[in-house]
Amino acid sequence: MPLNIDTIREQFPALSITDSGKRRIYLDNPAGTQVPQRVVDRMSDYLIRCNANRGGQFVTARESDKIVHDAHAAIADLLNAHSPDEIVFGPNMTSVTYHLARSLAKLFQPGDKLIVTRMDHDANVAPWLQMAEDIGMEVLWWNFNTDTYQFDLEDLDKLLKGGGVRFAAVNYASNALGTINDVKTICRMIREAGALSFIDAVQYVPHGPTDVQEIGCDLLACSVYKIYGGHQGAVWARKTFLESLYAYKVRPANDASPWRFETGTQSHEGQAGTLGAMEYLQWIGQEMAAEYANRFPQFSGRRLELHTAMAAIKDYEETLSKHLIAGLMDIPGVTVHGITDPQQMHFRVPTIAFTHENRSPSEVAKALGEAHIFVWSGHYYAIEVIGHLGLSDSGGMVRVGAGHYNTVEELDELLKVVGGL
């Protein structure tokens, strides 16, 4: 059966909030989604019932440890990791990436090369630029095609064939353009060149099924607060690889992975909320996505339910992308910067950026905000994308990001406002 959007929307308390009688339309999801009630309940229950630090010999600590373990296991199922021990939590993807970058730097030498791209969020660029500067590595830039808004794999091949590349950081989906990249092929090329790959999947994981085994990357990052949970970031890496890395930690901290990389006291309530978000997605898998099960014959239980849920979400969101892009392209003066072919919606997530020839991005966002429609304008940390498109001096772009709780009717309200500017 298709997603029952009315029933889904009932799970999110924020969607019923009104301001002076006007409902809120949340299209700011690329920066962070709203949360279902079970996330709120999980976090509240944790803080009331088992708020404790790890490793204690008393009931609240034992219950806390179980919730923390279960949250790691749930993200492992979402990403098809082999073990919960392969999931490293932190306050956000940027913080976890910076922390691991310090450990990864031990693997490289002056003169080694690394690849970063013009399509990435700066959280998958700046840590590596700074690592390269500290070590004396050479930075190679991989540009995207400004006509297709996609990467040309031939360009990557040329960068790799130059020799000396030890590391490459690439996004699964662009937080500005919405482009979904062929990370499986990209990671294979990087691996065959003898380099490590770091995949920023923050913008993809909320919109489709993710399988780190199939992708073949070395590390993959995501943000739980963009997957309908609380403010948590997570990075996956194989346990053997994690254990081979030097861990920057205090001396009494656990020497086992992933704890050796989860410095200090973590947000246990945030991890409880993570478990709630995964339980919500499981519910979709159980109630609304059974028809997708034949796509994942290798999975069962929660792992199957999470992947079928994400497959159903991806199909629904493609209809939203198609509708919004068609509507924007019908408005005089509006340019959509990203894939617009209706037959190519499976190559993008519903993160859609546009410019208006008669209004600055901030003016468009302000007009939409006054209509209680929430979007972002500017660069949203995709500064390389904006620069590569030549839009830095004109204020960047307007970014509209739908999620599976959004409706065509909400998109029509946005189109009405933009069309009236």
C-alpha positions as CSV (number, residue, x, y, z in Angstrom):
1,M,0.0,0.0,0.0
2,P,1.2,3.6,-0.6
3,L,2.2,5.9,2.3
4,N,-0.8,7.1,4.2
5,I,0.3,10.7,4.5
6,D,-2.5,11.8,6.8
7,T,-1.7,9.0,9.3
8,I,2.0,9.9,9.0
9,R,1.4,13.5,9.7
10,E,-0.6,12.6,12.8
11,Q,2.7,11.2,14.3
12,F,4.4,14.6,14.3
13,P,3.2,17.1,16.9
14,A,4.9,20.1,15.3
15,L,2.8,19.7,12.1
16,S,-0.4,20.7,14.0
17,I,1.0,23.9,15.4
18,T,-0.6,27.1,14.0
19,D,0.5,30.7,14.3
20,S,-2.3,33.2,14.5
21,G,-4.5,30.6,12.9
22,K,-2.1,29.8,10.1
23,R,-0.5,26.4,9.8
24,R,3.3,26.0,9.5
25,I,4.7,24.4,6.3
26,Y,8.0,22.8,7.1
27,L,10.2,22.8,3.9
28,D,13.4,23.4,5.8
29,N,14.0,19.7,6.2
30,P,17.6,19.6,4.7
31,A,18.7,21.4,7.8
32,G,16.7,19.3,10.2
33,T,13.4,17.5,10.3
34,Q,10.6,17.6,12.7
35,V,10.2,14.6,15.0
36,P,7.4,12.0,15.6
37,Q,5.9,11.7,19.1
38,R,7.7,8.6,19.9
39,V,11.1,10.4,19.7
40,V,9.8,12.9,22.2
41,D,8.5,10.1,24.4
42,R,11.8,8.2,24.2
43,M,13.9,11.2,25.2
44,S,11.5,12.2,28.0
45,D,11.4,8.6,29.3
46,Y,15.1,8.4,29.3
47,L,15.6,11.6,31.3
48,I,13.0,10.6,33.8
49,R,13.5,6.9,34.2
50,C,17.2,6.1,33.5
51,N,19.3,9.2,33.3
52,A,22.8,8.0,34.2
53,N,26.3,7.7,32.9
54,R,27.7,4.5,31.4
55,G,29.0,1.5,33.2
56,G,27.4,1.8,36.6
57,Q,26.4,-1.2,38.8
58,F,22.8,0.1,39.4
59,V,19.5,-0.1,37.6
60,T,19.5,3.3,35.9
61,A,23.0,2.9,34.5
62,R,22.2,-0.6,33.3
63,E,19.0,0.6,31.6
64,S,20.9,3.5,30.1
65,D,23.6,1.2,28.7
66,K,20.9,-0.9,27.1
67,I,19.3,2.1,25.4
68,V,22.6,3.3,24.1
69,H,23.5,-0.1,22.8
70,D,20.1,-0.4,21.1
71,A,20.5,3.0,19.4
72,H,23.8,1.9,17.9
73,A,22.2,-1.4,16.8
74,A,19.3,0.5,15.2
75,I,21.6,2.8,13.1
76,A,23.6,-0.3,12.2
77,D,20.4,-1.8,10.8
78,L,19.5,1.4,9.0
79,L,22.9,1.4,7.2
80,N,23.3,-2.4,7.0
81,A,26.4,-2.4,9.1
82,H,27.8,-5.7,10.4
83,S,27.8,-4.6,14.0
84,P,26.6,-1.9,16.4
85,D,30.3,-1.5,17.3
86,E,30.8,0.1,13.8
87,I,28.6,3.2,14.7
88,V,30.2,6.2,16.3
89,F,27.8,8.8,17.7
90,G,28.5,12.5,18.3
91,P,26.5,15.7,18.6
92,N,26.4,16.2,14.8
93,M,28.1,15.0,11.7
94,T,30.6,17.9,11.6
95,S,31.9,17.2,15.1
96,V,32.3,13.5,14.6
97,T,34.0,14.1,11.2
98,Y,36.5,16.5,12.8
99,H,37.2,14.1,15.6
100,L,37.8,11.2,13.2
101,A,39.8,13.4,10.9
102,R,42.4,13.8,13.6
103,S,42.8,10.1,13.8
104,L,42.8,9.6,10.0
105,A,45.6,12.1,9.7
106,K,47.9,9.6,11.3
107,L,47.7,7.5,8.2
108,F,49.0,10.1,5.8
109,Q,52.4,11.7,4.9
110,P,53.5,15.0,3.4
111,G,53.1,14.9,-0.3
112,D,50.2,12.5,-0.3
113,K,47.1,13.6,-2.2
114,L,43.5,13.9,-1.2
115,I,40.3,14.7,-3.2
116,V,37.5,17.0,-2.2
117,T,34.6,18.2,-4.3
118,R,32.9,21.4,-5.3
119,M,29.5,19.7,-4.6
120,D,29.9,19.1,-0.9
121,H,28.7,20.6,2.3
122,D,31.7,22.3,4.0
123,A,31.6,19.7,6.8
124,N,33.0,17.3,4.1
125,V,35.5,19.8,2.8
126,A,37.0,22.0,5.6
127,P,38.1,19.1,7.9
128,W,40.1,17.6,5.0
129,L,41.5,20.9,3.8
130,Q,42.7,21.6,7.3
131,M,44.1,18.0,7.7
132,A,45.9,18.5,4.4
133,E,47.4,21.8,5.6
134,D,48.6,20.3,8.9
135,I,50.3,17.3,7.2
136,G,51.4,18.9,3.9
137,M,49.1,16.9,1.6
138,E,48.2,18.1,-1.9
139,V,44.5,18.9,-2.4
140,L,42.8,17.9,-5.7
141,W,39.4,19.4,-6.5
142,W,36.7,17.4,-8.3
143,N,34.3,19.8,-10.0
144,F,30.7,19.0,-11.0
145,N,29.3,19.7,-14.4
146,T,27.3,23.0,-14.2
147,D,25.1,21.9,-17.1
148,T,24.0,18.5,-15.7
149,Y,24.6,19.2,-12.0
150,Q,26.4,15.9,-11.8
151,F,29.9,14.6,-11.6
152,D,31.7,13.3,-14.6
153,L,33.4,10.1,-13.6
154,E,36.1,10.6,-16.3
155,D,37.3,13.6,-14.3
156,L,37.7,11.4,-11.2
157,D,39.5,8.9,-13.2
158,K,42.0,11.6,-14.3
159,L,42.6,12.7,-10.8
160,L,43.2,9.2,-9.6
161,K,45.4,8.3,-12.5
162,G,47.8,11.1,-11.5
163,G,48.9,8.8,-8.7
164,G,49.5,9.5,-5.0
165,V,45.8,9.9,-4.0
166,R,45.4,8.4,-0.5
167,F,42.0,9.8,0.5
168,A,38.8,11.1,-1.1
169,A,35.7,12.8,0.4
170,V,32.5,12.7,-1.6
171,N,28.8,13.3,-0.9
172,Y,26.1,10.7,-1.5
173,A,23.6,13.5,-2.2
174,S,24.2,17.2,-2.5
175,N,22.6,19.4,0.2
176,A,22.3,22.2,-2.3
177,L,21.6,20.6,-5.7
178,G,19.9,17.4,-4.6
179,T,21.9,15.3,-6.9
180,I,22.3,11.6,-5.9
181,N,25.8,10.5,-6.9
182,D,26.9,7.0,-8.0
183,V,28.8,6.4,-4.8
184,K,29.2,2.7,-5.5
185,T,31.1,3.3,-8.6
186,I,33.0,6.2,-7.1
187,C,34.1,4.2,-4.1
188,R,35.2,1.3,-6.3
189,M,37.4,3.7,-8.4
190,I,38.8,5.2,-5.2
191,R,39.5,1.8,-3.7
192,E,41.2,0.4,-6.8
193,A,43.5,3.5,-6.8
194,G,44.6,2.5,-3.2
195,A,42.8,5.3,-1.4
196,L,40.3,5.6,1.4
197,S,36.8,7.0,0.9
198,F,34.7,9.1,3.2
199,I,31.0,9.4,2.1
200,D,28.9,12.3,3.5
201,A,25.4,10.7,3.3
202,V,23.7,13.3,5.5
203,Q,21.4,14.4,2.6
204,Y,20.7,10.9,1.2
205,V,20.0,8.7,4.2
206,P,16.7,10.5,5.1
207,H,15.4,9.9,1.5
208,G,16.3,6.4,0.5
209,P,17.7,3.0,1.6
210,T,21.4,2.9,2.5
211,D,23.7,-0.1,2.4
212,V,27.3,0.5,3.3
213,Q,28.2,-3.0,2.2
214,E,27.0,-2.4,-1.3
215,I,28.5,1.1,-1.5
216,G,31.9,-0.2,-0.5
217,C,33.1,3.0,1.2
218,D,35.5,3.1,4.2
219,L,33.5,5.6,6.3
220,L,30.0,7.0,5.9
221,A,28.4,9.9,7.9
222,C,24.8,10.8,8.5
223,S,22.8,13.1,10.8
224,V,20.0,11.7,12.9
225,Y,18.3,15.0,13.3
226,K,17.7,14.9,9.5
227,I,16.2,11.4,9.8
228,Y,13.4,12.5,12.1
229,G,15.4,12.1,15.3
230,G,17.1,14.4,17.8
231,H,20.4,16.2,17.4
232,Q,22.9,13.4,16.9
233,G,25.5,12.7,14.2
234,A,26.8,9.2,13.4
235,V,29.7,7.8,11.3
236,W,30.0,4.2,10.2
237,A,33.3,2.4,9.6
238,R,34.2,-1.2,9.7
239,K,35.2,-2.4,13.2
240,T,38.6,-3.6,12.1
241,F,39.3,-0.3,10.5
242,L,38.1,1.7,13.5
243,E,40.3,-0.5,15.8
244,S,43.3,0.2,13.6
245,L,43.0,4.0,14.1
246,Y,44.7,5.9,16.8
247,A,42.0,7.2,19.2
248,Y,42.3,10.7,20.8
249,K,40.7,10.1,24.2
250,V,41.2,10.5,27.9
251,R,43.2,7.6,29.5
252,P,40.4,6.0,31.5
253,A,38.1,5.9,28.5
254,N,37.1,2.5,27.1
255,D,39.6,1.1,24.6
256,A,37.0,-0.8,22.6
257,S,35.2,0.6,19.5
258,P,33.1,2.6,19.1
259,W,33.5,4.0,22.7
260,R,37.1,5.0,22.2
261,F,35.9,7.6,19.7
262,E,32.8,8.7,21.6
263,T,34.7,11.1,23.8
264,G,33.3,12.3,27.1
265,T,29.6,11.8,28.2
266,Q,27.5,11.5,25.1
267,S,23.9,12.7,24.7
268,H,22.2,9.5,25.9
269,E,18.8,11.1,25.7
270,G,19.7,12.0,22.1
271,Q,20.5,8.3,21.4
272,A,17.2,7.4,23.0
273,G,15.6,9.7,20.6
274,T,17.5,8.0,17.8
275,L,16.0,4.7,18.8
276,G,12.6,6.4,18.7
277,A,13.2,7.7,15.2
278,M,14.2,4.2,14.0
279,E,11.1,2.7,15.7
280,Y,9.0,5.2,13.8
281,L,10.6,4.2,10.5
282,Q,10.0,0.6,11.4
283,W,6.3,1.4,11.8
284,I,6.2,2.7,8.3
285,G,8.0,-0.5,7.1
286,Q,5.5,-2.7,8.9
287,E,2.3,-0.8,8.0
288,M,2.9,0.8,4.7
289,A,5.8,-0.7,2.8
290,A,5.4,-4.4,2.7
291,E,5.3,-4.3,-1.1
292,Y,8.9,-3.3,-1.2
293,A,10.1,-6.4,0.7
294,N,11.1,-8.2,-2.5
295,R,13.7,-5.6,-3.2
296,F,15.6,-6.7,0.0
297,P,15.6,-10.5,0.0
298,Q,18.9,-10.5,2.1
299,F,17.2,-8.7,5.0
300,S,14.8,-9.7,7.8
301,G,13.3,-8.1,10.9
302,R,14.1,-4.5,11.7
303,R,16.7,-4.3,9.0
304,L,14.1,-5.2,6.4
305,E,11.5,-2.9,7.8
306,L,13.9,0.1,7.8
307,H,14.9,-0.5,4.2
308,T,11.4,-1.0,2.9
309,A,10.3,2.2,4.7
310,M,13.1,4.2,3.1
311,A,12.2,2.7,-0.3
312,A,8.6,3.7,0.1
313,I,9.7,7.2,1.2
314,K,11.9,7.6,-1.8
315,D,9.1,6.7,-4.2
316,Y,6.7,9.2,-2.6
317,E,9.2,12.0,-2.4
318,E,10.0,11.6,-6.1
319,T,6.4,12.6,-6.8
320,L,6.9,15.7,-4.6
321,S,10.1,16.6,-6.5
322,K,8.5,16.3,-9.8
323,H,5.5,18.4,-8.8
324,L,7.6,21.2,-7.2
325,I,10.2,21.4,-10.0
326,A,7.4,21.5,-12.7
327,G,5.7,24.3,-10.8
328,L,8.8,26.4,-10.3
329,M,9.8,26.1,-13.9
330,D,6.4,27.4,-14.9
331,I,7.1,30.7,-13.0
332,P,8.7,33.4,-15.2
333,G,12.1,34.4,-13.9
334,V,12.7,31.3,-11.8
335,T,15.7,29.0,-12.5
336,V,16.0,25.6,-10.8
337,H,19.6,24.7,-10.2
338,G,19.7,20.9,-10.3
339,I,18.2,17.9,-12.2
340,T,14.8,18.8,-13.7
341,D,14.0,16.1,-16.1
342,P,10.8,14.3,-14.9
343,Q,12.3,11.0,-16.0
344,Q,15.4,11.5,-13.8
345,M,13.8,12.2,-10.4
346,H,15.4,9.0,-9.1
347,F,18.8,10.7,-9.5
348,R,17.9,13.4,-7.0
349,V,16.5,13.9,-3.5
350,P,13.7,16.4,-2.8
351,T,16.2,19.1,-1.9
352,I,15.5,21.7,-4.6
353,A,17.4,25.0,-5.0
354,F,16.3,27.9,-7.3
355,T,16.9,31.6,-8.0
356,H,14.5,34.3,-9.0
357,E,15.7,37.0,-11.5
358,N,13.7,39.7,-9.8
359,R,14.2,38.9,-6.2
360,S,17.2,38.0,-4.1
361,P,17.2,34.6,-2.3
362,S,16.8,36.3,1.1
363,E,13.8,38.3,-0.2
364,V,12.1,35.1,-1.5
365,A,12.8,33.3,1.8
366,K,11.4,36.3,3.7
367,A,8.2,36.4,1.6
368,L,7.8,32.7,2.2
369,G,8.5,33.0,5.9
370,E,5.8,35.7,6.2
371,A,3.4,33.1,4.7
372,H,4.5,30.6,7.3
373,I,6.4,28.5,4.8
374,F,9.9,27.7,6.1
375,V,12.8,27.5,3.6
376,W,16.5,28.5,3.6
377,S,18.4,30.9,1.5
378,G,22.1,31.7,1.0
379,H,24.7,29.0,0.9
380,Y,23.6,26.6,3.7
381,Y,27.3,25.7,4.1
382,A,27.6,24.5,0.4
383,I,30.0,27.3,-0.3
384,E,31.8,25.4,-3.0
385,V,28.6,24.8,-4.9
386,I,27.5,28.4,-4.7
387,G,30.9,29.6,-5.8
388,H,31.2,27.1,-8.7
389,L,27.8,28.3,-10.0
390,G,28.9,31.9,-9.8
391,L,26.2,32.8,-7.3
392,S,28.2,33.9,-4.3
393,D,27.9,37.7,-5.0
394,S,24.1,37.4,-5.6
395,G,23.2,35.8,-2.3
396,G,23.2,32.1,-3.2
397,M,20.0,30.2,-3.8
398,V,16.6,29.5,-2.2
399,R,16.5,25.9,-0.9
400,V,13.2,24.0,-0.5
401,G,13.5,20.6,1.1
402,A,10.5,18.3,1.2
403,G,10.2,15.3,3.5
404,H,7.8,12.4,3.4
405,Y,5.4,14.2,5.8
406,N,5.0,17.1,3.3
407,T,2.1,17.2,0.8
408,V,1.5,18.4,-2.8
409,E,-0.9,21.0,-1.3
410,E,1.9,22.5,0.8
411,L,4.1,22.7,-2.3
412,D,1.2,24.5,-4.1
413,E,1.1,27.1,-1.4
414,L,4.8,27.8,-1.9
415,L,4.4,28.0,-5.6
416,K,1.6,30.5,-5.2
417,V,3.8,32.8,-3.1
418,V,6.8,32.5,-5.4
419,G,4.6,33.0,-8.4
420,G,3.2,36.2,-7.0
421,L,6.6,37.9,-6.4
